[in-house]
Amino acid sequence: RVAIASYSGLLASRFNRQIQQTIDSAAYAAVFPGTRLARPGARDRHTIRTHEAFELVGQTGGLLSVGRDGTLTGNPVDVFILDDLYKNAMEAHSPLVRDNVWAWYNSVVRTRLHNRSQELIVFTRWHEDDLIGRIARHERIVPLEEDPPETPPDEETWYGLNFEAIKRTPPTRLDPRLPGEALWPERHSPALLDRKRRFDPLMFEAMYQGCPSPQEGLLYGDRFRTYETLPDDLVKRGNYTDTADCGEDCLCSICYATDREGIVYVTDVLYTPQSMEATEPAVADMLLRNRTLQARIESNNGGRGFARAVKRLAPGVRIEWFHQSANKESRILTYAPAVLERIRMPPAWNLRWPAFHDDLVTFRRAFRSNRRDDAADALTGIAETEEANADAKNIRAYGFRN
C-alpha cells in the first residue's frame, strides 16, 4: 500500500496516471506478468481504478495519490512518498504554508504509518525551516554515502542523500564525482551552472546545491562594499592566512591593503581545500605578487610549520604566526559589523573567487547551519588585526594607558 503526496492533488493524480500507464505497458507485463490493473468490462470490476487510487487485481497492494491538504482516513500506508510539498520558493518562504505543511504531515501522514512503514521525502530545499529542516530538529538524519545496511535504522533515524548540481563534498560510493564535476553535464554543463550561480548565489544554493539560505538568517548577505581602484594613500600591504583544519575545510589566505583611514581593500584571495604541499608555494607566490610586507598566519592545526615553509619561500615578507584561542563563533558574530563597515572587495570579486564569494554571502547566523566558516574566519581576523593596529596607534599618539 503506497501513497504519493504532492503540493496539489492534480500533480499527485498525474503521478498516479503515469504509473498506471507504465503498469499497462507490454514491457512492464513482460517483467511482472502477475501484476495488472482492473480493465473496463472485466470481471475484476470490484477492484478500484481511478485517477486518485488503484488496486492490483488479485493482490493486496495498491497506490493512493493525495494533495498536500488531502485526507487518508482509514487508509494505512506501507510506503509514503512525499514529492515537492512546496510549489515554489514563495510558498516555502511563507511561515503560514510551512506551518500548514508541518501540521498536515503530523496529522495525516504520520497517523497512517505503522511499525514497518517507510517514508521517502524528495523536494527542493528552498528554506531551512522546511519539512526536512523541522524533522532534523526532532530526529536524526544520517548522510547516506554507501548502500544502506540490510538492517533498517531505528524509528527515529533517517538517511539523507543530497545530489549537488556541482560536486563540492568528497566523493562517495553513491556519488563518486570529484569536486567541481556537474551532476548531469550533458544537460546542465558546469559553465551553465556557473552562470546561474552568478545571477543569484542564494537561489542557486537552494535549488541546485540543497543548501537553503533564507535572507533573514544571513550574517553578511550581499552587503559587502566594493571599490573600483586602490586609493593613493595606502599605508600598508598585509595578509591574513587561516590554514585548513580538516575534511571539507579550505585554506583561506587574503592579501589586502589599508589606507590612512583604516579601510581595508582586498587585493587577492587563495581559497582552496588543497593540501599544504600545494598551498605553501601558492601562498608564498601570492604574497610576493601583491608586494606584501607583513603576513599573519594562524598557528593552529599545523599552521606554524606552514608559516615556516612560506617564510622560506618568501624571504622578503615578514611572517608572524600566532595561536588563535578565542571562540570562533563569538569572534565572527561580534566582528560582523566591522567586517561590513571596514572591508572593501574588488570589482567582480564573485567571478574571481566564486567559492570564497558564495561561502560569504550565504553564511548564516545559525553557526551550525554553515558548511564552512573559513572565509568568514579570515575576514574576521583581518578586522581584528586592523582594529588592534588602530588602537595601538592611538595609544602611541595620545598616550592612552589601560
N, C-alpha and C positions, 0 to 999 in steps of 0.2 A: 504494500500500500504506500504509494508515493504521492506526495503533494508538492506542487510547484507554486510559488507565490512571487508576484512582482508588484511594481508600483501601481499597476492598473489591471483590472480584470480582463480587459481586451488583450493586453500583451500576454497575460498568462494563458488566455484561451488560444492565442496564436501558437504558443509553445505546444499546447495540447494537440492542436490540429496537425502541426508538423510531425509530432511523434506518431500520431495515428497514420499519417501518410507513409512514414517510414515502416511501420509495422505491416501495412498493407502491401508493401512493395515485394516484388518477386525475389529480390536479393536478400531481404530480411527473412522471407519464408524459407529460402534455401539453407540459411544458417540455423534458424529457430523454427522448424516445421510445427512444433507443438504449441506455438504462441500465435493466437489470432484473435481478432476482434469480431464483434457481432456485425452481421450484414443485414440490410433491409430485406424482409421477407423470409429470412431463415428461421429455423425452429428455436434458435437461441435469442428470440426477441425479448426475453426477460432480462438479458444481460445489458447493463447500462452502456450507452454510447452517445454522448452529446459533445458539444464544444467545450464544456467545462469538466467533464468526467467520463471515464470509460473503465470497464471491467474486462478482464480476459475471459474468453469462453472456456469453461471447464476448469478454471484456475481461481485462486483466491485473491490474486493481486489485481491492481488497477492503478489509475492515476487520476488525481483531482487537481484542478488549477483554480487559483483564487487570487483576487486582488488584495492589495495591502489592507483594505478596510473590510474585507470579506470575513465570513464566519465558516467554521468547520465543525459545527455542532454534531456530536455523535459519530465523528469520523476519526478513529485512531490512526496514527501515521507511523510507518516504519522508517521512511526516509523523507526528510523535509528539505527541499531545495529552495533557497531564497535568492532570487536573482534581481539585481537592480531595484532595491526598495525605494531609492530616491530617483525621481525622474531626471533631475538636473541639479546643477550647483545651487540654484536659487532655493529649491526645496531643501537641500542638505544644509544650507546656511540658515534656514528658518528654525528657531528654537521650538516653535509650536509643532512643526512637522516632525522634528526629531523626537519630541516627547510623545507624539501620537504613534510613531513607529515603535518606540520602546514599549508603550502601553499595549499596542496590538501584539507585539512579539510575546510579551509575558501572558496576556490574557487569552490569546488564540493559539499561537504556535506551541508554546511550552506546555499548555494544557492538553495537547493532542499527542504528546510523546510518552513513551513507556521506557522501561529499563534498557531495552535493546535498540531503541531508536537512534538514528544518526541524522546529523544536520550538515548541510553544505551551504555556506553563505558566500556569494560572489557579487561584488559590485565595486564601482569606482569610489575611492575614499575621498570624497570632497571635503569632509570636515572631521577633525579628530574626536568630536563628540558624537559621531555616528553610532550605528548599532554595534559595529565591531569595537569601537572605542569604549562603549559602555560595557560590553561583555568583558573586555580586557580588564576593566576595573573590578570585576566580580569573580572572574575565573581565569585560570592560567592558559596562556597561549604559547605553545612550543614551536619554534621555527622548524619547518619541515625541510630538511636538506637531503634526506635519503628516503628510500621506501619505508613507509610506516611499519612498525613491528606487527607481527601477526596478532599479538595480544593488544586489543584496543586500549586506549588510555582510560583513566578513571572518568567518572561522570563530569568532573569539573575541569577537564583538560581538553584543549583544542589543539589542532595542528594548523599552523599558519603558513601559507605559501604565497610569496609576492614575486611576480614576474615583472621586473623593471624593464621599461622600454629600452633604456640604456643601462647596461650592467654596471653596477658600482660595487656591489658586495663581492667577496671572494667566490670563486667557482665552487659548486656543489655537484653531487651526482645528478640531482634533478634539474639543475640549471648550470651546466658546465661552461657557460660562456666566460670569457675573460673580461675584466673591467674595460668598459668602453665599447663593447660589442652591442649591436642592436638586437632586439628580440626577433624582429621579422624584417631583415634588411631589404628583401625584395619588395616589400610593401611600404615600409617606413624606414628609409635609409638613415644612417647616422647624421648626414647633412640636413635632411628634412627635420629630424627630431631636434637638432641643434637650433634650427631657425625657429621652431615652435617654442623652444625653451627661452630664446632671447626675447620673443614677443611678450611672454608672461611667465616668469620663472615660478611664481606661486601656483598658478594653474597647472603648469607642466608637472610640478612635483606631485600634485594631487592626481591628475588624470593619467599620467604616464609612468610615474615612479611609485605610486602607492604611499606617498608621504604627505598627508594633508597638513596645511599650514594656514589656519584661519588668520586673517589680517589682525584681528583684535588680540591675538596671542603672541604677536611678533615683538621681538626686542628692538630690532633696528628697522625692519621693513625696507622700503625703498627710499629712506630719508637721508641717505648719505649725500653729502655735498661733493661737487666736482670742481676742478679748476681747468682752465684752458692752457695756460703757460705758467711756468715757475716764476715767482717774483724775483726781483733783482737783489733784495735784501736778505738773502739766505745766510744763516749763521752756522748751520750745522748740517752734515750729511751722516745719518746714522742708520742702524739696522737693529732689528729685534728678531730673534730666532727661537722658536719653540719646536724642539725635536719631537718626532712621533713617539707616542707611548707604546702602543701595540695594536695588533688587529687592523681595524679599518682606519686608525688614526693617520693623519697626514703631518709631515713636517711643514711648518709654516714659517717662512723667512721673508721679512718685509724690509725693503730699503726705503728710506724716506729722507726728506729734507725739512728743515724748520726755518721760519723767518723770525724777525725780531719780536713779533707779537706772540710767538709760541705756536703758530698754526703749523700743523703737520701736513706735508704733501707727499703722499705715497708715490714712489717712482718705479718700483719694481717688486714683484712677488714671485716666490717659488713655493708652490703648494702641491705636494706630491706624497703618495704613500710609499715611494721607493725606499730602498734600504740605505743605510748610511754610506755604504761604499759608493753609491751613485750620488747622494746628496751632498757629501762633503766637498767634492770638486765643483759641483754646481753652485753651491752657496758661495764658495771662495771666488769663483768666476763672476758671480753677480755682484759681490762686494767691490771687486776691482772695476767692473764695468760701470758701476754707479758712483765711483770715486768716494766710497765710504771711508770715513775717518775712524768711526768707533762702532763696534757691534757688541750687543749684549746677547748672550746665549744662555738659556736655562740649562743648568747642570743636572736637572732631574733625568732619570731614566737614560743614563749613558751620555748625557749632554756634555759632560766635562771632557771625555775622550773625543767627542765630536768637535768641541771648541778647539782642542789642541791640534787636531788634524786640519781644521780650517786655518788656524794661525800659521801652520807650516806652509800652507798653500797660498796664503795671502799675507805675507810678512809685513806689508806696509800698513795693515789695518790693526788698530788697537782692539784686541779681543778681550772681552770681560765675560767670565762665566759666573753664574750665581745660582743659588738654590732657592726655588720658589716654594715657600712653606705656607703661604696664605691660602685660604679656601678658595678654590677656583670659581665655584658658583657665586659666592659672595662678591668676589672681585669683579666678575663680568657684569653682574647686575648693578653693582654700585657705580661702576665707571661707564655704563652705557651712555648716560647723557654727555659725559666728557668726550667719549669717542665720536658721537654725532656732532658735537659742537666744535671740536678741535681738529679732527682729521678730514682731509680732502682727498678724493680719488681722482685719477687722471681721466681724460675723455675715453669713452668706450671701454671702461675697465671690465665690463661684463663680457666683452669679446676677448680681451687679452687674457683674463684669468677666470673662465666660466665657473669652474668648481669653487674657487675662492668666493666669487660673487654670489653664487647660489647658496652656499652654506651660510653666508652672512645675512642676505635678505630674507631667508626663510628661518633664521634662528629664532627659537621660541623661548618665551619667559619660563614656561614649564620645562625646567632644565633636562629632565629625564626623557623628554619627548624628542630631543635632538639626536641625530645620528652621529654628529661630530661637533666638537667645540673648539677645534684647533685655531680656526680663523678668528673667532671671537676672542679667544685667549690671547693671541698675539697682538691684536689691536688694543686690547685692554693693557697689555704690557707696555705698549708704546705710550698710551695715555698716562699710565703710572710713571713711566720714566721721565716724560717731559714735564709732568706736574712736579715731580721731585726736583728736577733741574731748575724750574722756575722758582720754587720755594728756596732753593739754595742761593740763587742769585739775589733774591730779596733779602735774605739773611746777610749776605756779604755787603749789599748796597746800603741797607738801613740799620745794620747791627742788631737784627732781631735775635732774641735768645729764647730758648724753651723755658 
